[in-house]
Amino acid sequence: MNVSDLPFFWAVIPAAGIGSRMRADRPKQYLSLGGRTILEHTLDCFLGHPRLKGLAVSLAADDPYWPLLPCAGNGRILRAAGGSERADSVFNALQLLAGQGAEASDWVLVHDAARPNLVRADLDRLLAELADDPVGGLLAVPARDTLKRADADGRVRQTVDRSVIWQAYTPQMFRLGALRQALGDALQAGVAITDESSAMEWAGQAPRLIEGRADNLKITRPEDLEWLARRWADD
């Protein structure tokens, strides 16, 4: 695909979490992977793209690690206030972008801080396939394994039809104005929002699923980091 045909976009990286399941001495986005932090790799996925207008990273107010990163002085990166939940962090970043001249109709891509293995081809596919979409959408992967619904005692209650189940990944791509409105309304209503798509769904929209690579994994547990480190070493 011709890169010049892709839309310009803003990026938001919520990075205020502590990653308790990693059992590490620091938030997981600051753990080392290939000699650099996970967060640096994640930011590189976007900073190297010619259609990026700017990027907002949401950080905890007392984050002692961010100022130590070389990229902290990058003029294209804006620091937004992190919130108690992901939705708060993303909303704060959208507010910041709007105050920096981003238009309501501009595309915004929200990506997990601990998802550093996004490949350029998936990013370009998302941008190309959603460029003219009225709603937006997200990278996702069709379920591969047999899925079970459990009861309260941890026993199988039902086998779920996996043919209609997708695993939501990021980036998730929506218009700034629509996403900011959906998140703001959901937060005010006290609705549990787990990703940007769920906010848009709550607002009555039907985001589009764009199939991506399964190795665009989110580092959640120590074995995820170990697997990715081995893979990168082999490459």
N, C-alpha and C positions, 0 to 999 in steps of 0.2 A: 504494500500500500504506500501511497505517496504521503509522506509526513506533512507536507504543506496543506493537504486536504483535511487534516485532523483539526478539531476545534481547539482554540486556546482554553486553558483551564487553570483553576487554582487548586491547591492541595491543602488538606488539613490532616495533621497527624496528632491524635490524642495520645499523650505520653505522660500522663500524671499518675498512672497506676503504680502499685508496688510489687505486683507479681508474686504474691505470697506462696503460690504453689511451686515456685522454683527453689524455695528454701535456700536462697542466696543472701549475701551480705549487702545487696543493693538491689534496686528495681531491675527487673530483667532486661529492660531496654538498654541498660548500661553494662551488661555482661559482655565479655569479649567473644568475638567470632572472627577468626581469621586475622587477628591482630588489631581489629577495630571494634567499636561497640556495635551491638545490634542496631541501635538507633541510627548510627551513621550510615550503615548499609541501607537501611530503610529509606532514609532521606535521599540517598544517592539514586534510588529508583526514579525519583522525580526531578531532582536538581539537574540531571543530565538530559532532561527532555526539552527539546526546543520550543514546545508549545506551552510550557509552564509560565504563568504570569507571576506567581508568587506562592509562598508556602507559609502556613501558620502551624506552629507546633504548640500544643497546650501542655504546660508544665506546672508541677506543684510549686507553690510560692517559695518553699524552702529547699528546692532542688539544688544540692551542692555539686552535682555532676555535670550538668549542662554547661556551665561557664568554662569547664575544662576542655571541652571539645573544640577542635579547630573550626568546625562549621558554625559554632555559636556566633562568630563574627560575620557570617555570610549575610550580605545586605538583602538578599531575597527571602530570608527567613524571618518571620515575625513571631514573637513570643506572646502567646495568649495565656490567660489564667486557666489553670486546670481546675476541674470541679470534683465534687464528691463521687460522681458517676460519669461514665463515658459520655452520656448525652449532654451533661452539663459542660464538659470540656469541649465537645464539638460545637455546641451552641455559642459558647464564649468565643471560639475561633471564628465562627461565621460572623458574629457581631463585629469582631476586630477587622475582618476582611471588608465588610460593608463600610466601615469607617475609613478604610484605606483606599476607597474608590472602586471596589468590586461592585458590579451591577447585579441587580436581582436576577437577571436573565443569564448571568455567567454560570458556566459549569463549575462545580466543586467536586473534587474526588477526595473522599475520606478513606484513609488507610490505617490499618493497625500498626502501631510503633514496633511491635514484635513480630512483624511479618516481612522479613528482609529478603526473601527469595522471589519476589515478584520479577518476572521477566518482561523485557521491553515488548515482546510480541503480544503478551496478554494485555498490557497497558494500552498498546495501540489498537488492539481489537476492541477493547471496551470503548475507547474514544470514537472509533470509526462506526461501530454498530449503534451507538446511542446518540450520535451527533445530532440527529433530527428527531429523536424520540420525544414524545410529548411529556413523558414522566421521568425517564432515567432508569437506572438499574444497577446491577452489581455483578461482579465475577462470582461464579458459583460452580460447584462440581456435583454431578448426579451421584446419588447414593450408590455404592457398589456392593455393600454387604447386606445380608438379611437383617432387617430391623425389627426389634421387639418392643412392645409397649409393656411397661411393668406396672404391677399393682403396688399398694402401700407396703406389702411384705417382701418386695423384691422378687416376686414370681412373675412369670410371663402371663400377661393377660391377653395379648393379641399380637399376631405377626402383622406388621404394617406393610402395605403395598409400596415397595421401594421405587417403583417406576415413576411415581409422582413426587418423590422426595429429593430435594437438593440440599447440599451443605453450603451455607452462605459464607463467602470469602470477602475479601476487600482487594482493591478499592470498590467503593460504592459511589455512584456518580449521579448527582442531582443538581437542579438549578438552585443557586444560592437562596433566592427568595422563597421558593417553595419549601426547601428543607428547613430553613430558619423558622418559617411559620409553623411547619409541622412539629418540629422539636419544641419550639416555644409553647405551643398549645398543649402538647403532650406533657411537658414538664409541669405546666400550670395545673393540669388536670390530675397529676399524680400517677400517670400511666407508666408502667415499667417498659422502658425502651432499651432493647439489647443491641440494636444496630440502627443505622440510618434508614434502612429499608423498612424496619418495623414502625418507625415514625411515619413514614410516607403511607404505609399500609393503614395505620390508624387514622390517617387523614383521608382515607377513602381511595387512595391510588393503588395501582397494580404495577410495581416495578418489574422491569424485564430482566430475565436471567441470561447472562452471557457465560457460556462454558469456558472455564480457564483450566490451567494446569493444577493437578492435585498436589504438586510439591510446593505450591505457594502457601506453605503451612504457617500457622501462628505458633510461635514458641511459647508453650505454656508450662511444660514440665521439663526436668533435666534431660530426659531422654530425647526430647525434641531438639535441643541444642546439640547434644552429642551426635545425633543422626545427621544434622545439617553440617556440622563441623567435619564429619567424616566425608560427606559427599563433596564438600568444597575442596577438601584435601585431595580427593581422588581426581577432581577436575584440574 
